[in-house]
């Protein structure tokens, strides 16, 4: 089933709205119409007038419906022009606030949208997308289909999406060498095998890890592979809830293939 690109849908809706505005701008002349009469203080007759839109109310209602949106947090149905802005550094309250974001880190452009009627609603939404400092994009926190696959890791004091994280692990060995030296935990993730093969990696071995002793075994194996000059990537397999045990596959390549 093809995923709906909400960004394209909103952009198309905005184009229709803008076209409607241009169409109606020249066809809604306002006219001062006399609708009643009353006597003045000195007996003269005074007309009561009002501005009229020549009966184009239905067109105006259609225009308003095109500009309707529902707040992603409070659910209130609101009217207002969509405002896209990098609001996280702007404390001024305005709405609606619109976030274009990627449903997963491997999307080349945003395909999902959240709309908030105020900054307060945005702040209350704990499930809102996170910002990747590496690729500079708003990305969903977790996988939409299974709900538990996290899309972010902490790196040097900021959040990095797993796509950038994987690219970094494939590209350089800094995190692997820190793991071998005991300075950090095992740098692993759920890789696509095709990405590793395209980068020149081949399967070296698979093993099942249980507790801290399993991690030490993995550290020793990876350390020995690094000693003989191989570059290493650790692909995470089936893992128990809580991460206490699970399987991993070690992929290696020679430096000349990088």
C-alpha positions in Angstrom: 0.0 0.0 0.0 1.4 3.4 -1.0 2.0 5.8 1.8 0.2 9.1 1.7 2.5 12.1 1.4 0.8 14.6 3.7 3.2 17.4 2.7 2.2 17.1 -1.0 -1.4 17.0 0.0 -1.1 20.2 2.1 0.8 21.9 -0.6 -1.8 21.1 -3.2 -4.5 22.3 -0.8 -2.6 25.5 -0.3 -2.4 26.0 -4.1 -6.1 25.5 -4.5 -6.7 28.0 -1.6 -4.4 30.6 -3.1 -6.2 30.2 -6.5 -9.6 30.7 -4.8 -8.4 33.8 -3.1 -7.2 35.3 -6.4 -10.5 34.3 -8.1 -12.7 35.8 -5.5 -10.6 38.9 -5.0 -11.9 40.5 -8.2 -15.4 39.2 -7.9 -16.6 40.4 -4.5 -17.4 44.1 -4.9 -18.9 45.5 -1.8 -21.9 47.7 -2.2 -23.6 50.1 0.2 -27.3 49.1 0.2 -30.2 50.9 1.8 -32.1 48.3 3.8 -34.5 50.5 6.0 -35.5 54.0 6.8 -36.1 55.9 10.1 -37.2 59.4 11.0 -34.5 61.8 12.1 -34.7 64.2 15.1 -36.1 67.0 13.0 -38.5 64.9 10.9 -36.3 64.1 8.0 -36.0 60.5 6.8 -32.7 58.8 7.4 -31.7 55.6 5.5 -30.0 52.6 7.3 -27.5 51.0 5.0 -25.1 48.0 5.2 -22.3 46.6 3.1 -23.3 43.6 1.0 -21.2 41.0 -0.9 -23.8 40.5 -3.8 -24.8 37.1 -2.4 -21.4 35.4 -2.7 -21.6 34.0 0.8 -21.4 30.4 -0.4 -18.1 31.1 -2.2 -16.8 32.6 1.0 -17.8 29.6 3.0 -16.0 27.3 0.6 -12.9 29.5 1.0 -13.1 29.2 4.7 -13.4 25.4 4.6 -10.3 25.2 2.6 -8.4 27.0 5.3 -9.7 24.8 8.1 -7.3 22.6 10.1 -7.4 20.5 13.2 -4.8 20.9 16.0 -2.7 17.7 16.3 -2.7 18.0 20.0 -6.0 19.4 21.4 -8.1 18.4 18.4 -9.7 21.8 18.1 -11.0 22.7 14.6 -9.5 26.0 13.6 -9.2 28.4 10.7 -6.0 30.0 9.8 -3.2 30.2 7.1 -0.5 27.6 7.6 2.7 29.1 9.0 5.9 27.1 8.4 8.8 28.3 10.5 11.7 27.0 12.5 9.8 28.0 15.7 12.0 26.2 18.2 14.1 29.4 18.6 11.1 31.7 18.5 9.2 32.3 21.7 6.5 34.3 20.1 3.1 32.6 20.3 1.5 32.3 16.9 -0.6 29.7 15.1 -1.2 27.5 13.4 2.3 26.1 13.7 3.1 23.5 11.0 5.9 20.9 11.2 6.8 19.1 8.0 8.7 16.0 9.0 10.0 12.7 7.7 8.1 9.5 8.7 11.5 7.7 8.8 15.2 8.8 8.7 15.7 7.5 5.1 13.1 9.8 3.5 14.7 12.2 1.1 12.1 14.9 1.9 9.3 15.4 4.5 6.1 13.3 3.9 4.2 14.0 7.2 2.6 17.0 8.8 1.6 18.1 12.3 -0.5 21.3 12.9 -0.6 23.0 16.2 -2.9 25.9 17.1 -0.3 27.3 19.6 3.2 26.9 21.0 1.6 25.5 24.2 0.0 22.6 22.3 3.3 21.8 20.5 5.1 21.7 23.8 2.6 19.3 25.3 2.9 16.8 22.5 5.6 14.4 23.7 5.3 12.4 20.5 6.3 15.3 18.2 9.2 14.8 15.8 12.8 15.3 16.9 15.4 17.4 15.2 18.5 15.6 13.8 21.5 17.9 14.2 23.5 16.0 11.6 21.1 16.0 8.6 19.1 19.1 9.8 15.6 17.5 9.5 12.6 16.9 11.7 12.1 13.2 11.9 9.5 10.9 13.6 10.8 9.7 17.0 9.8 6.1 16.4 8.8 3.7 13.6 5.1 4.2 12.6 4.5 0.5 11.8 5.8 -1.2 14.9 5.9 1.6 17.5 9.1 0.5 19.3 11.9 1.0 16.8 13.6 4.3 17.9 14.9 6.6 15.3 17.4 8.6 17.4 20.6 8.0 19.3 22.6 10.4 21.5 25.9 11.5 19.9 28.3 14.1 21.4 25.6 15.8 23.4 23.0 16.0 20.7 20.4 13.8 19.0 21.3 12.0 15.7 18.9 10.0 13.6 19.8 6.4 13.0 20.3 6.9 9.3 23.2 9.4 10.0 24.3 7.1 12.9 24.6 4.1 10.5 26.3 6.1 7.9 28.9 7.2 10.4 29.5 3.7 11.7 29.9 2.4 8.1 32.3 5.3 7.2 34.7 5.4 10.2 35.9 3.2 13.0 36.0 5.8 15.9 33.1 4.3 17.7 34.3 0.7 17.2 37.8 1.6 18.6 36.2 3.3 21.6 34.2 0.1 22.2 37.3 -2.1 22.0 39.0 0.3 24.5 36.1 -0.1 26.9 35.2 3.6 26.6 31.6 2.9 25.4 29.0 0.2 24.7 28.7 -1.7 21.5 27.9 0.6 18.6 25.3 -1.5 16.8 22.1 -0.9 15.0 19.6 -2.6 12.6 21.3 -2.2 9.3 20.0 -3.0 5.8 22.2 -5.7 4.5 22.3 -4.1 1.0 23.8 -0.9 2.6 26.6 -2.9 4.1 27.3 -4.8 0.9 27.3 -1.7 -1.1 29.9 -0.3 1.2 32.1 -3.3 0.7 31.4 -5.2 3.9 31.0 -9.0 4.1 29.6 -11.2 6.9 32.4 -12.4 9.2 30.4 -14.3 11.9 27.2 -14.2 14.0 26.9 -14.8 17.7 24.4 -14.7 20.5 25.1 -12.4 23.4 23.8 -12.9 27.0 24.5 -10.2 29.6 27.8 -8.5 30.3 29.9 -11.6 29.6 28.5 -11.7 26.1 29.5 -8.1 25.5 33.0 -8.8 26.7 33.2 -11.7 24.2 32.1 -9.4 21.5 34.7 -6.8 22.5 37.4 -9.4 22.3 36.4 -10.7 18.9 36.1 -7.1 17.5 39.4 -6.2 19.0 41.1 -9.1 17.3 39.6 -8.2 14.0 40.9 -4.6 14.4 44.4 -5.9 15.2 44.6 -7.6 11.8 43.5 -4.3 10.2 39.8 -5.1 9.3 37.1 -2.5 9.6 34.1 -3.7 11.5 30.4 -3.0 11.7 28.1 -4.7 14.2 24.6 -5.5 12.9 22.0 -6.0 15.6 19.6 -8.9 15.2 16.7 -10.2 17.3 17.0 -8.6 20.8 15.1 -9.4 24.0 13.0 -6.6 25.6 15.3 -4.6 27.7 18.3 -5.5 25.7 19.7 -8.1 28.1 20.4 -10.6 25.4 20.2 -11.0 21.6 22.1 -11.9 18.4 24.5 -9.8 16.4 26.3 -10.2 13.1 29.8 -8.9 12.6 30.5 -7.5 9.2 34.1 -6.7 8.1 36.0 -5.1 5.2 39.6 -4.3 4.4 40.6 -0.6 4.4 41.2 -0.8 0.7 37.5 -1.4 0.1 36.4 1.6 2.0 
